[in-house]
Amino acid sequence: MERTWSATLDHMEDMRQFILGAAEGKLSPRREAHLDLAVEEIVVNICSYAYEIPPGEITVRVEETEDSLGVEFIDNGVPFDPLAAEEPDVTRPLADRDQGGLGILLVRRVMDEVHYRREGGRNCLRIAVKKG
Amino acid sequence: MEISFEQGFQGAVVARLRGRLDALEAPTFEGLLAQRMDDGDGRLVLDFSAVDYISSAGLRSLLALARRARAREGGVVVCALTGMVREVFDVAGFQSFLPVTETVAEAEALLPSEDDIKS
């Protein structure tokens, strides 16, 4: 199952419905909320950073295996590996808190798998969540 | 997101939130709450009991509000986190600078008193 949208936040709700619709009945409410969160963080990231002259496009591909649900986000923006950045230090006090990096940290913590690859001039970020 | 305001103990603002605090909602949420904080004395209780979703955009709004409160010697206390909202707070380590309580009354008790702010 695959669809492409213009990479703007106006389409975020559509993408969310597309992905959560595919997950319906396959995940517990808790894991569904985890997927919901990961989708938002990744889409916001791509809409904000992937294109030097926005908007570009996002292709979303949903793949189901026997025991997991995988979602791939593909964009043809500038090369960007969100997993390469150092994780933010979440023990710092208010005055020293940097606002960056929390989104991808959340994605890493709530998903069972997160992989990035650059392929054919495109960024591919794949997440997977175990069923049940 | 729906937000309703009440006058709390000793004049603090209590905001009861309902719905999702995501990237689409966070700017409006932050703007409204910042305005309320500026109209009052910088003391704010956020009742999260009916919030079922928060993302990093929502967390950044809370960070900005906490900083705004601190600059005014007020404070923000969050209460009644449930489900994934609690998990997200834990992962982001927000309890280290944003007090979290179970009830509104406990939250109000943690804020600086009206006298502390006036003096």
gemmi code that builds the backbone of each chain (N, CA, C; Angstrom):
import gemmi

chains = {
    "A": [
        ("MET", (0.844, -1.195, 0.000), (0.000, 0.000, 0.000), (0.879, 1.244, 0.000)),
        ("GLU", (0.650, 2.127, -0.942), (1.557, 3.269, -1.081), (0.813, 4.499, -1.593)),
        ("ARG", (1.166, 5.648, -1.045), (0.575, 6.896, -1.544), (1.585, 8.027, -1.426)),
        ("THR", (1.424, 9.039, -2.281), (2.342, 10.186, -2.266), (1.560, 11.478, -2.044)),
        ("TRP", (2.143, 12.321, -1.200), (1.543, 13.625, -0.919), (2.574, 14.730, -1.115)),
        ("SER", (2.079, 15.929, -1.290), (2.931, 17.094, -1.222), (3.382, 17.220, 0.237)),
        ("ALA", (4.670, 17.542, 0.448), (5.227, 17.512, 1.815), (4.901, 18.780, 2.583)),
        ("THR", (3.627, 18.929, 2.955), (3.236, 20.054, 3.812), (2.391, 19.524, 4.960)),
        ("LEU", (2.373, 20.291, 6.048), (1.624, 19.851, 7.229), (0.115, 19.791, 6.955)),
        ("ASP", (-0.331, 20.474, 5.888), (-1.761, 20.389, 5.526), (-2.188, 18.946, 5.254)),
        ("HIS", (-1.225, 18.122, 4.846), (-1.567, 16.736, 4.495), (-1.290, 15.752, 5.623)),
        ("MET", (-0.819, 16.290, 6.752), (-0.436, 15.373, 7.830), (-1.615, 14.504, 8.287)),
        ("GLU", (-2.778, 15.101, 8.422), (-3.934, 14.343, 8.904), (-4.294, 13.222, 7.920)),
        ("ASP", (-4.186, 13.505, 6.624), (-4.434, 12.492, 5.596), (-3.467, 11.321, 5.707)),
        ("MET", (-2.188, 11.654, 5.889), (-1.153, 10.609, 5.992), (-1.408, 9.757, 7.232)),
        ("ARG", (-1.780, 10.455, 8.298), (-2.053, 9.788, 9.567), (-3.215, 8.793, 9.402)),
        ("GLN", (-4.283, 9.250, 8.747), (-5.443, 8.372, 8.543), (-5.062, 7.174, 7.673)),
        ("PHE", (-4.247, 7.430, 6.662), (-3.798, 6.366, 5.748), (-3.050, 5.274, 6.521)),
        ("ILE", (-2.124, 5.704, 7.379), (-1.281, 4.744, 8.099), (-2.045, 4.085, 9.253)),
        ("LEU", (-2.732, 4.886, 10.039), (-3.468, 4.314, 11.179), (-4.630, 3.441, 10.698)),
        ("GLY", (-5.183, 3.791, 9.524), (-6.236, 2.961, 8.930), (-5.695, 1.568, 8.630)),
        ("ALA", (-4.468, 1.518, 8.095), (-3.841, 0.232, 7.772), (-3.513, -0.567, 9.031)),
        ("ALA", (-3.334, 0.147, 10.142), (-2.936, -0.513, 11.402), (-4.152, -0.946, 12.226)),
        ("GLU", (-5.308, -0.533, 11.800), (-6.505, -0.741, 12.616), (-6.732, -2.221, 12.951)),
        ("GLY", (-6.929, -2.477, 14.244), (-7.211, -3.839, 14.685), (-5.971, -4.712, 14.814)),
        ("LYS", (-4.801, -4.174, 14.435), (-3.582, -4.999, 14.472), (-2.682, -4.642, 15.649)),
        ("LEU", (-2.932, -3.480, 16.251), (-2.085, -3.026, 17.358), (-2.947, -2.743, 18.584)),
        ("SER", (-2.351, -2.879, 19.756), (-3.042, -2.484, 20.984), (-3.173, -0.963, 20.970)),
        ("PRO", (-4.108, -0.414, 21.739), (-4.241, 1.050, 21.775), (-2.922, 1.742, 22.105)),
        ("ARG", (-2.125, 1.142, 22.996), (-0.846, 1.745, 23.382), (0.122, 1.781, 22.208)),
        ("ARG", (0.234, 0.667, 21.500), (1.150, 0.635, 20.351), (0.630, 1.493, 19.200)),
        ("GLU", (-0.682, 1.596, 19.077), (-1.251, 2.468, 18.039), (-0.879, 3.926, 18.322)),
        ("ALA", (-0.914, 4.302, 19.596), (-0.516, 5.674, 19.975), (0.969, 5.890, 19.679)),
        ("HIS", (1.787, 4.846, 19.889), (3.218, 4.939, 19.572), (3.420, 5.192, 18.070)),
        ("LEU", (2.660, 4.461, 17.261), (2.775, 4.622, 15.811), (2.316, 6.024, 15.403)),
        ("ASP", (1.212, 6.468, 15.985), (0.679, 7.808, 15.735), (1.769, 8.861, 15.986)),
        ("LEU", (2.454, 8.724, 17.109), (3.514, 9.659, 17.488), (4.671, 9.620, 16.484)),
        ("ALA", (5.117, 8.407, 16.151), (6.258, 8.275, 15.232), (5.918, 8.891, 13.879)),
        ("VAL", (4.700, 8.668, 13.413), (4.280, 9.223, 12.115), (4.351, 10.748, 12.152)),
        ("GLU", (3.805, 11.347, 13.194), (3.845, 12.823, 13.272), (5.281, 13.336, 13.274)),
        ("GLU", (6.118, 12.751, 14.125), (7.489, 13.253, 14.242), (8.232, 13.175, 12.908)),
        ("ILE", (8.038, 12.072, 12.203), (8.762, 11.883, 10.939), (8.219, 12.827, 9.863)),
        ("VAL", (6.895, 12.937, 9.774), (6.299, 13.807, 8.746), (6.670, 15.272, 8.994)),
        ("VAL", (6.611, 15.697, 10.253), (6.976, 17.086, 10.582), (8.430, 17.344, 10.197)),
        ("ASN", (9.285, 16.370, 10.507), (10.703, 16.478, 10.170), (10.910, 16.656, 8.665)),
        ("ILE", (10.274, 15.808, 7.889), (10.445, 15.874, 6.435), (9.889, 17.193, 5.900)),
        ("CYS", (8.718, 17.583, 6.367), (8.114, 18.841, 5.881), (8.985, 20.046, 6.241)),
        ("SER", (9.692, 19.962, 7.366), (10.476, 21.112, 7.824), (11.864, 21.173, 7.209)),
        ("TYR", (12.483, 20.016, 6.996), (13.918, 20.029, 6.675), (14.312, 19.455, 5.329)),
        ("ALA", (13.469, 18.618, 4.749), (13.972, 17.826, 3.621), (14.157, 18.631, 2.338)),
        ("TYR", (13.454, 19.743, 2.200), (13.490, 20.448, 0.929), (14.043, 21.848, 1.079)),
        ("GLU", (14.975, 22.187, 0.191), (15.520, 23.535, 0.248), (14.493, 24.537, -0.265)),
        ("ILE", (13.719, 24.114, -1.269), (12.602, 24.959, -1.712), (11.323, 24.140, -1.526)),
        ("PRO", (10.669, 24.279, -0.380), (9.482, 23.458, -0.142), (8.333, 23.890, -1.037)),
        ("PRO", (7.295, 23.074, -1.234), (7.243, 21.703, -0.727), (7.674, 20.678, -1.777)),
        ("GLY", (8.273, 19.615, -1.328), (8.561, 18.471, -2.187), (7.475, 17.435, -1.996)),
        ("GLU", (7.876, 16.180, -2.057), (6.875, 15.126, -1.896), (7.281, 14.124, -0.825)),
        ("ILE", (6.286, 13.498, -0.246), (6.515, 12.363, 0.657), (5.733, 11.170, 0.116)),
        ("THR", (6.427, 10.058, -0.026), (5.733, 8.815, -0.353), (5.715, 7.941, 0.898)),
        ("VAL", (4.545, 7.426, 1.212), (4.392, 6.552, 2.376), (4.041, 5.152, 1.885)),
        ("ARG", (4.796, 4.172, 2.357), (4.554, 2.782, 1.956), (4.312, 1.961, 3.223)),
        ("VAL", (3.203, 1.268, 3.274), (2.894, 0.444, 4.453), (3.004, -1.026, 4.069)),
        ("GLU", (3.775, -1.766, 4.849), (3.964, -3.187, 4.579), (3.700, -3.986, 5.828)),
        ("GLU", (2.940, -5.053, 5.645), (2.593, -5.871, 6.802), (3.273, -7.225, 6.688)),
        ("THR", (3.907, -7.660, 7.770), (4.401, -9.034, 7.794), (3.561, -9.790, 8.817)),
        ("GLU", (3.913, -11.027, 9.033), (3.121, -11.851, 9.952), (3.059, -11.243, 11.348)),
        ("ASP", (4.219, -10.701, 11.797), (4.236, -10.232, 13.183), (4.507, -8.738, 13.356)),
        ("SER", (4.617, -8.018, 12.256), (4.851, -6.582, 12.434), (4.248, -5.748, 11.312)),
        ("LEU", (4.202, -4.445, 11.584), (3.708, -3.490, 10.603), (4.857, -2.528, 10.322)),
        ("GLY", (5.229, -2.395, 9.052), (6.328, -1.499, 8.687), (5.806, -0.315, 7.893)),
        ("VAL", (6.382, 0.864, 8.152), (6.002, 2.048, 7.381), (7.279, 2.711, 6.879)),
        ("GLU", (7.328, 2.953, 5.564), (8.498, 3.601, 4.993), (8.106, 5.001, 4.501)),
        ("PHE", (8.948, 5.967, 4.838), (8.734, 7.356, 4.415), (9.855, 7.701, 3.444)),
        ("ILE", (9.474, 8.079, 2.230), (10.482, 8.335, 1.200), (10.342, 9.779, 0.709)),
        ("ASP", (11.458, 10.507, 0.717), (11.423, 11.869, 0.165), (12.658, 12.088, -0.702)),
        ("ASN", (12.539, 12.999, -1.651), (13.705, 13.262, -2.512), (14.351, 14.603, -2.173)),
        ("GLY", (14.298, 14.946, -0.909), (14.940, 16.174, -0.431), (16.431, 15.991, -0.223)),
        ("VAL", (17.041, 16.990, 0.422), (18.491, 16.926, 0.662), (18.810, 15.721, 1.549)),
        ("PRO", (19.998, 15.102, 1.348), (20.338, 13.938, 2.166), (20.260, 14.274, 3.653)),
        ("PHE", (19.505, 13.492, 4.397), (19.381, 13.764, 5.818), (19.111, 12.468, 6.573)),
        ("ASP", (20.082, 12.088, 7.405), (19.915, 10.897, 8.241), (19.596, 11.342, 9.663)),
        ("PRO", (18.330, 11.275, 10.056), (17.961, 11.759, 11.391), (18.573, 10.918, 12.509)),
        ("LEU", (18.989, 9.690, 12.171), (19.550, 8.803, 13.206), (21.023, 9.107, 13.469)),
        ("ALA", (21.636, 9.928, 12.603), (23.063, 10.223, 12.757), (23.315, 11.254, 13.855)),
        ("ALA", (22.313, 12.073, 14.153), (22.508, 13.133, 15.151), (22.620, 12.540, 16.557)),
        ("GLU", (23.365, 13.233, 17.384), (23.510, 12.792, 18.765), (22.183, 12.990, 19.507)),
        ("GLU", (21.864, 12.054, 20.393), (20.605, 12.186, 21.133), (20.699, 13.319, 22.152)),
        ("PRO", (19.588, 14.044, 22.354), (19.623, 15.131, 23.344), (19.762, 14.574, 24.764)),
        ("ASP", (20.387, 15.346, 25.633), (20.534, 14.954, 27.029), (19.262, 15.350, 27.777)),
        ("VAL", (18.442, 14.338, 28.124), (17.134, 14.638, 28.723), (17.211, 14.784, 30.248)),
        ("THR", (18.429, 14.849, 30.779), (18.549, 15.066, 32.227), (18.887, 16.529, 32.539)),
        ("ARG", (19.045, 17.340, 31.500), (19.430, 18.738, 31.730), (18.299, 19.565, 32.333)),
        ("PRO", (18.648, 20.570, 33.133), (17.621, 21.443, 33.704), (17.054, 22.402, 32.658)),
        ("LEU", (15.998, 23.096, 33.055), (15.264, 23.981, 32.137), (16.160, 24.964, 31.390)),
        ("ALA", (17.070, 25.604, 32.114), (17.883, 26.663, 31.516), (18.782, 26.142, 30.395)),
        ("ASP", (19.174, 24.858, 30.501), (20.115, 24.301, 29.516), (19.430, 23.467, 28.441)),
        ("ARG", (18.117, 23.436, 28.449), (17.427, 22.571, 27.500), (17.478, 23.129, 26.097)),
        ("ASP", (17.943, 22.280, 25.179), (17.910, 22.616, 23.787), (16.572, 22.066, 23.271)),
        ("GLN", (15.953, 22.757, 22.320), (14.648, 22.279, 21.872), (14.752, 21.202, 20.798)),
        ("GLY", (15.929, 20.957, 20.280), (16.049, 20.047, 19.142), (16.201, 18.588, 19.533)),
        ("GLY", (15.910, 17.720, 18.589), (16.232, 16.307, 18.734), (15.243, 15.463, 19.504)),
        ("LEU", (14.247, 16.099, 20.136), (13.300, 15.310, 20.942), (12.427, 14.408, 20.075)),
        ("GLY", (12.053, 14.919, 18.899), (11.150, 14.156, 18.026), (11.735, 12.810, 17.639)),
        ("ILE", (12.966, 12.838, 17.144), (13.566, 11.587, 16.678), (13.894, 10.671, 17.870)),
        ("LEU", (14.206, 11.270, 19.021), (14.421, 10.467, 20.232), (13.142, 9.688, 20.572)),
        ("LEU", (12.008, 10.362, 20.505), (10.731, 9.699, 20.788), (10.482, 8.559, 19.796)),
        ("VAL", (10.770, 8.818, 18.514), (10.568, 7.777, 17.500), (11.397, 6.535, 17.850)),
        ("ARG", (12.657, 6.767, 18.217), (13.539, 5.633, 18.543), (13.040, 4.852, 19.745)),
        ("ARG", (12.486, 5.569, 20.721), (12.064, 4.897, 21.947), (10.757, 4.128, 21.798)),
        ("VAL", (9.847, 4.639, 20.965), (8.531, 3.984, 20.901), (8.406, 2.952, 19.778)),
        ("MET", (9.309, 2.980, 18.793), (9.241, 2.002, 17.714), (10.154, 0.809, 18.009)),
        ("ASP", (9.818, -0.335, 17.426), (10.670, -1.507, 17.604), (11.868, -1.456, 16.665)),
        ("GLU", (11.685, -0.819, 15.510), (12.808, -0.684, 14.571), (12.748, 0.682, 13.897)),
        ("VAL", (13.911, 1.274, 13.670), (14.011, 2.506, 12.875), (15.280, 2.388, 12.024)),
        ("HIS", (15.131, 2.499, 10.723), (16.293, 2.397, 9.826), (16.277, 3.539, 8.827)),
        ("TYR", (17.464, 4.042, 8.527), (17.576, 5.061, 7.481), (18.480, 4.544, 6.377)),
        ("ARG", (18.119, 4.847, 5.144), (19.075, 4.632, 4.046), (18.875, 5.702, 2.967)),
        ("ARG", (19.947, 6.023, 2.295), (19.890, 6.942, 1.155), (19.956, 6.063, -0.070)),
        ("GLU", (18.966, 6.165, -0.947), (18.881, 5.228, -2.065), (18.352, 5.945, -3.293)),
        ("GLY", (19.115, 5.917, -4.355), (18.665, 6.529, -5.618), (18.326, 8.007, -5.457)),
        ("GLY", (19.121, 8.723, -4.677), (18.876, 10.151, -4.490), (17.682, 10.449, -3.592)),
        ("ARG", (17.236, 9.447, -2.842), (16.096, 9.678, -1.940), (16.419, 9.240, -0.513)),
        ("ASN", (15.784, 9.928, 0.444), (15.875, 9.514, 1.847), (14.780, 8.492, 2.120)),
        ("CYS", (15.149, 7.354, 2.712), (14.144, 6.347, 3.079), (14.269, 6.078, 4.571)),
        ("LEU", (13.233, 6.379, 5.290), (13.222, 6.098, 6.726), (12.148, 5.052, 6.974)),
        ("ARG", (12.574, 3.933, 7.547), (11.619, 2.846, 7.758), (11.447, 2.584, 9.251)),
        ("ILE", (10.199, 2.527, 9.684), (9.916, 2.181, 11.074), (9.094, 0.901, 11.093)),
        ("ALA", (9.187, 0.159, 12.186), (8.361, -1.040, 12.319), (7.896, -1.181, 13.754)),
        ("VAL", (6.683, -1.662, 13.892), (6.115, -1.904, 15.214), (5.539, -3.318, 15.228)),
        ("LYS", (5.833, -4.039, 16.318), (5.334, -5.421, 16.410), (3.830, -5.417, 16.644)),
        ("LYS", (3.166, -6.366, 16.027), (1.711, -6.449, 16.195), (1.358, -6.886, 17.612)),
        ("GLY", (0.127, -6.601, 17.954), (-0.371, -7.042, 19.268), (-0.300, -5.936, 20.296)),
    ],
    "B": [
        ("MET", (-7.652, 21.005, 19.915), (-7.603, 20.948, 21.378), (-8.568, 21.965, 21.972)),
        ("GLU", (-9.343, 21.540, 22.956), (-10.224, 22.477, 23.672), (-9.538, 22.895, 24.968)),
        ("ILE", (-9.644, 24.173, 25.292), (-9.047, 24.677, 26.525), (-10.094, 25.488, 27.274)),
        ("SER", (-10.317, 25.163, 28.549), (-11.181, 26.032, 29.356), (-10.390, 26.492, 30.573)),
        ("PHE", (-10.668, 27.719, 30.971), (-9.893, 28.312, 32.064), (-10.735, 28.471, 33.318)),
        ("GLU", (-10.080, 28.282, 34.452), (-10.732, 28.530, 35.736), (-9.774, 29.303, 36.616)),
        ("GLN", (-10.359, 30.021, 37.545), (-9.537, 30.694, 38.547), (-9.239, 29.674, 39.641)),
        ("GLY", (-7.972, 29.423, 39.903), (-7.622, 28.424, 40.912), (-7.357, 29.049, 42.267)),
        ("PHE", (-6.819, 28.235, 43.145), (-6.470, 28.634, 44.502), (-5.510, 29.827, 44.469)),
        ("GLN", (-5.802, 30.855, 45.243), (-4.941, 32.047, 45.341), (-4.671, 32.714, 44.000)),
        ("GLY", (-5.652, 32.619, 43.094), (-5.542, 33.383, 41.851), (-4.702, 32.774, 40.745)),
        ("ALA", (-4.227, 31.545, 40.924), (-3.500, 30.901, 39.821), (-4.488, 30.569, 38.702)),
        ("VAL", (-3.985, 30.486, 37.483), (-4.844, 30.098, 36.363), (-4.804, 28.578, 36.219)),
        ("VAL", (-5.983, 27.958, 36.171), (-6.070, 26.517, 35.915), (-6.636, 26.328, 34.512)),
        ("ALA", (-5.866, 25.675, 33.649), (-6.323, 25.409, 32.284), (-6.645, 23.928, 32.156)),
        ("ARG", (-7.888, 23.645, 31.808), (-8.280, 22.250, 31.573), (-8.230, 21.983, 30.077)),
        ("LEU", (-7.401, 21.015, 29.705), (-7.133, 20.734, 28.297), (-7.848, 19.460, 27.864)),
        ("ARG", (-8.266, 19.444, 26.607), (-8.928, 18.238, 26.100), (-8.512, 18.008, 24.653)),
        ("GLY", (-8.077, 16.780, 24.351), (-7.771, 16.439, 22.958), (-6.301, 16.156, 22.724)),
        ("ARG", (-5.809, 16.570, 21.555), (-4.444, 16.246, 21.133), (-3.568, 17.489, 21.151)),
        ("LEU", (-2.365, 17.334, 21.684), (-1.402, 18.437, 21.663), (-0.308, 18.056, 20.660)),
        ("ASP", (-0.628, 18.267, 19.370), (0.292, 17.866, 18.301), (0.855, 19.107, 17.586)),
        ("ALA", (1.577, 18.869, 16.488), (2.242, 19.979, 15.784), (1.235, 20.987, 15.232)),
        ("LEU", (0.032, 20.524, 14.928), (-0.972, 21.429, 14.379), (-1.592, 22.296, 15.469)),
        ("GLU", (-1.716, 21.740, 16.662), (-2.393, 22.431, 17.768), (-1.439, 23.254, 18.634)),
        ("ALA", (-0.179, 22.849, 18.679), (0.754, 23.430, 19.652), (0.909, 24.958, 19.541)),
        ("PRO", (1.009, 25.523, 18.328), (1.195, 26.991, 18.271), (0.026, 27.761, 18.890)),
        ("THR", (-1.205, 27.339, 18.615), (-2.381, 27.998, 19.192), (-2.407, 27.823, 20.703)),
        ("PHE", (-2.138, 26.600, 21.145), (-2.085, 26.289, 22.576), (-1.089, 27.199, 23.282)),
        ("GLU", (0.120, 27.268, 22.725), (1.165, 28.063, 23.371), (0.790, 29.543, 23.406)),
        ("GLY", (0.232, 30.042, 22.305), (-0.163, 31.443, 22.229), (-1.223, 31.801, 23.264)),
        ("LEU", (-2.253, 30.948, 23.353), (-3.341, 31.206, 24.300), (-2.859, 31.185, 25.749)),
        ("LEU", (-2.038, 30.176, 26.059), (-1.573, 30.024, 27.440), (-0.590, 31.138, 27.817)),
        ("ALA", (0.252, 31.526, 26.861), (1.206, 32.603, 27.135), (0.440, 33.899, 27.430)),
        ("GLN", (-0.623, 34.122, 26.663), (-1.441, 35.312, 26.865), (-2.067, 35.312, 28.264)),
        ("ARG", (-2.620, 34.154, 28.643), (-3.228, 34.033, 29.973), (-2.204, 34.273, 31.085)),
        ("MET", (-1.019, 33.739, 30.857), (0.035, 33.880, 31.858), (0.418, 35.359, 32.000)),
        ("ASP", (0.490, 36.050, 30.867), (0.855, 37.467, 30.896), (-0.246, 38.320, 31.516)),
        ("ASP", (-1.505, 37.920, 31.295), (-2.625, 38.646, 31.895), (-2.649, 38.453, 33.410)),
        ("GLY", (-2.186, 37.280, 33.851), (-2.188, 36.980, 35.287), (-0.809, 37.235, 35.884)),
        ("ASP", (-0.443, 36.400, 36.884), (0.841, 36.637, 37.545), (1.858, 35.531, 37.261)),
        ("GLY", (1.636, 34.772, 36.179), (2.643, 33.801, 35.777), (2.559, 32.465, 36.486)),
        ("ARG", (1.409, 32.212, 37.149), (1.244, 30.906, 37.799), (0.159, 30.114, 37.069)),
        ("LEU", (0.531, 28.911, 36.648), (-0.344, 28.157, 35.750), (-0.379, 26.675, 36.132)),
        ("VAL", (-1.610, 26.136, 36.207), (-1.788, 24.686, 36.372), (-2.392, 24.151, 35.081)),
        ("LEU", (-1.789, 23.111, 34.532), (-2.314, 22.494, 33.313), (-2.882, 21.126, 33.641)),
        ("ASP", (-4.193, 20.993, 33.506), (-4.857, 19.719, 33.791), (-4.881, 18.881, 32.508)),
        ("PHE", (-4.076, 17.827, 32.500), (-3.920, 16.981, 31.314), (-4.830, 15.752, 31.336)),
        ("SER", (-5.781, 15.685, 32.274), (-6.534, 14.434, 32.433), (-7.280, 14.020, 31.158)),
        ("ALA", (-7.651, 14.991, 30.305), (-8.388, 14.644, 29.082), (-7.530, 14.821, 27.821)),
        ("VAL", (-6.211, 14.850, 28.004), (-5.298, 14.923, 26.847), (-4.816, 13.508, 26.554)),
        ("ASP", (-5.083, 13.014, 25.347), (-4.711, 11.622, 25.069), (-3.505, 11.499, 24.147)),
        ("TYR", (-2.903, 12.649, 23.762), (-1.777, 12.565, 22.834), (-0.916, 13.813, 22.942)),
        ("ILE", (0.394, 13.628, 22.984), (1.325, 14.763, 22.907), (2.536, 14.339, 22.076)),
        ("SER", (3.071, 15.283, 21.285), (4.274, 15.009, 20.492), (5.361, 15.996, 20.906)),
        ("SER", (6.511, 15.937, 20.229), (7.617, 16.831, 20.599), (7.228, 18.303, 20.399)),
        ("ALA", (6.314, 18.577, 19.452), (5.863, 19.965, 19.258), (5.131, 20.454, 20.513)),
        ("GLY", (4.316, 19.587, 21.102), (3.630, 19.930, 22.354), (4.615, 20.121, 23.491)),
        ("LEU", (5.632, 19.253, 23.539), (6.661, 19.378, 24.581), (7.400, 20.709, 24.449)),
        ("ARG", (7.713, 21.121, 23.223), (8.426, 22.386, 23.025), (7.587, 23.568, 23.500)),
        ("SER", (6.256, 23.486, 23.289), (5.369, 24.540, 23.798), (5.422, 24.597, 25.320)),
        ("LEU", (5.425, 23.420, 25.955), (5.481, 23.383, 27.419), (6.805, 23.949, 27.931)),
        ("LEU", (7.879, 23.630, 27.227), (9.195, 24.155, 27.588), (9.179, 25.687, 27.525)),
        ("ALA", (8.594, 26.219, 26.464), (8.526, 27.681, 26.307), (7.687, 28.307, 27.419)),
        ("LEU", (6.576, 27.661, 27.775), (5.721, 28.198, 28.842), (6.427, 28.133, 30.201)),
        ("ALA", (7.151, 27.058, 30.431), (7.884, 26.913, 31.699), (8.948, 28.013, 31.819)),
        ("ARG", (9.597, 28.319, 30.703), (10.615, 29.388, 30.708), (9.975, 30.746, 30.956)),
        ("ARG", (8.827, 30.952, 30.338), (8.110, 32.216, 30.491), (7.699, 32.411, 31.952)),
        ("ALA", (7.223, 31.320, 32.566), (6.793, 31.391, 33.968), (7.983, 31.685, 34.875)),
        ("ARG", (9.093, 31.022, 34.589), (10.272, 31.214, 35.432), (10.770, 32.653, 35.371)),
        ("ALA", (10.708, 33.239, 34.174), (11.160, 34.620, 33.997), (10.327, 35.576, 34.848)),
        ("ARG", (9.096, 35.169, 35.150), (8.205, 36.022, 35.945), (8.134, 35.570, 37.402)),
        ("GLU", (8.961, 34.613, 37.762), (8.964, 34.034, 39.109), (7.637, 33.379, 39.458)),
        ("GLY", (6.923, 32.965, 38.431), (5.695, 32.190, 38.641), (6.028, 30.715, 38.569)),
        ("GLY", (5.212, 29.960, 37.858), (5.505, 28.542, 37.724), (4.426, 27.836, 36.928)),
        ("VAL", (4.815, 26.714, 36.315), (3.853, 25.855, 35.630), (3.907, 24.496, 36.303)),
        ("VAL", (2.741, 23.964, 36.676), (2.662, 22.597, 37.192), (1.658, 21.838, 36.335)),
        ("VAL", (2.027, 20.626, 35.990), (1.204, 19.790, 35.118), (0.588, 18.693, 35.978)),
        ("CYS", (-0.687, 18.358, 35.735), (-1.261, 17.274, 36.526), (-2.065, 16.288, 35.695)),
        ("ALA", (-2.234, 15.099, 36.273), (-3.104, 14.038, 35.750), (-2.699, 13.540, 34.365)),
        ("LEU", (-1.418, 13.194, 34.202), (-0.957, 12.617, 32.938), (-1.474, 11.191, 32.816)),
        ("THR", (-1.891, 10.819, 31.604), (-2.354, 9.441, 31.393), (-1.680, 8.848, 30.158)),
        ("GLY", (-1.705, 7.530, 30.082), (-1.322, 6.771, 28.885), (-0.043, 7.229, 28.219)),
        ("MET", (-0.127, 7.458, 26.892), (1.088, 7.782, 26.137), (1.665, 9.135, 26.535)),
        ("VAL", (0.821, 10.031, 27.050), (1.319, 11.349, 27.459), (2.347, 11.180, 28.581)),
        ("ARG", (2.029, 10.291, 29.523), (2.969, 10.023, 30.617), (4.266, 9.402, 30.082)),
        ("GLU", (4.122, 8.473, 29.150), (5.307, 7.836, 28.553), (6.209, 8.869, 27.867)),
        ("VAL", (5.586, 9.791, 27.117), (6.350, 10.805, 26.385), (7.078, 11.729, 27.371)),
        ("PHE", (6.410, 12.104, 28.443), (7.062, 12.920, 29.487), (8.283, 12.193, 30.051)),
        ("ASP", (8.116, 10.884, 30.289), (9.206, 10.087, 30.867), (10.405, 10.041, 29.913)),
        ("VAL", (10.134, 9.742, 28.643), (11.227, 9.636, 27.664), (11.967, 10.971, 27.552)),
        ("ALA", (11.208, 12.071, 27.536), (11.812, 13.391, 27.338), (12.417, 13.948, 28.627)),
        ("GLY", (12.169, 13.279, 29.761), (12.739, 13.723, 31.029), (12.193, 15.063, 31.498)),
        ("PHE", (10.960, 15.362, 31.138), (10.417, 16.687, 31.466), (10.118, 16.862, 32.958)),
        ("GLN", (9.952, 15.756, 33.677), (9.695, 15.896, 35.124), (10.864, 16.535, 35.852)),
        ("SER", (12.040, 16.551, 35.200), (13.200, 17.114, 35.890), (13.060, 18.624, 36.079)),
        ("PHE", (12.231, 19.289, 35.265), (12.053, 20.733, 35.470), (10.593, 21.161, 35.492)),
        ("LEU", (9.692, 20.233, 35.154), (8.269, 20.571, 35.152), (7.580, 19.662, 36.171)),
        ("PRO", (7.165, 20.207, 37.320), (6.555, 19.351, 38.333), (5.273, 18.697, 37.812)),
        ("VAL", (5.088, 17.425, 38.139), (3.903, 16.679, 37.713), (3.205, 16.119, 38.945)),
        ("THR", (1.909, 16.363, 39.063), (1.147, 15.834, 40.202), (-0.048, 15.040, 39.687)),
        ("GLU", (-0.722, 14.368, 40.623), (-1.892, 13.578, 40.240), (-3.140, 14.455, 40.093)),
        ("THR", (-3.293, 15.443, 40.981), (-4.533, 16.230, 40.990), (-4.257, 17.729, 40.850)),
        ("VAL", (-5.322, 18.472, 40.507), (-5.225, 19.929, 40.399), (-4.860, 20.537, 41.756)),
        ("ALA", (-5.476, 20.022, 42.821), (-5.213, 20.566, 44.167), (-3.738, 20.413, 44.540)),
        ("GLU", (-3.162, 19.256, 44.233), (-1.730, 19.040, 44.520), (-0.866, 19.982, 43.683)),
        ("ALA", (-1.303, 20.219, 42.457), (-0.556, 21.116, 41.569), (-0.572, 22.543, 42.118)),
        ("GLU", (-1.741, 22.989, 42.553), (-1.869, 24.352, 43.089), (-0.978, 24.536, 44.317)),
        ("ALA", (-0.887, 23.473, 45.112), (-0.102, 23.555, 46.340), (1.387, 23.733, 46.055)),
        ("LEU", (1.828, 23.316, 44.855), (3.256, 23.411, 44.509), (3.654, 24.779, 43.969)),
        ("LEU", (2.657, 25.558, 43.557), (2.981, 26.874, 42.971), (3.430, 27.835, 44.066)),
        ("PRO", (4.254, 28.821, 43.696), (4.581, 29.852, 44.679), (3.294, 30.571, 45.090)),
        ("SER", (3.224, 31.055, 46.337), (1.993, 31.702, 46.784), (1.901, 33.101, 46.203)),
        ("GLU", (0.692, 33.655, 46.266), (0.443, 34.997, 45.753), (1.382, 36.007, 46.415)),
        ("ASP", (1.600, 35.827, 47.721), (2.449, 36.755, 48.486), (3.902, 36.690, 48.008)),
        ("ASP", (4.361, 35.469, 47.697), (5.737, 35.307, 47.225), (5.964, 36.137, 45.961)),
        ("ILE", (4.965, 36.160, 45.105), (5.129, 36.844, 43.824), (5.072, 38.355, 44.002)),
        ("LYS", (4.164, 38.797, 44.878), (4.005, 40.249, 45.067), (5.190, 40.866, 45.792)),
        ("SER", (5.804, 40.065, 46.663), (6.871, 40.636, 47.482), (8.144, 40.837, 46.659)),
    ],
}
model = gemmi.Model(1)
for chain_id, residues in chains.items():
    chain = gemmi.Chain(chain_id)
    for i, (resn, *xyz) in enumerate(residues, 1):
        res = gemmi.Residue()
        res.name, res.seqid = resn, gemmi.SeqId(i, " ")
        for name, pos in zip(("N", "CA", "C"), xyz):
            atom = gemmi.Atom()
            atom.name, atom.element = name, gemmi.Element(name[0])
            atom.pos, atom.b_iso = gemmi.Position(*pos), 0.0
            res.add_atom(atom)
        chain.add_residue(res)
    model.add_chain(chain)
structure = gemmi.Structure()
structure.add_model(model)
structure.setup_entities()
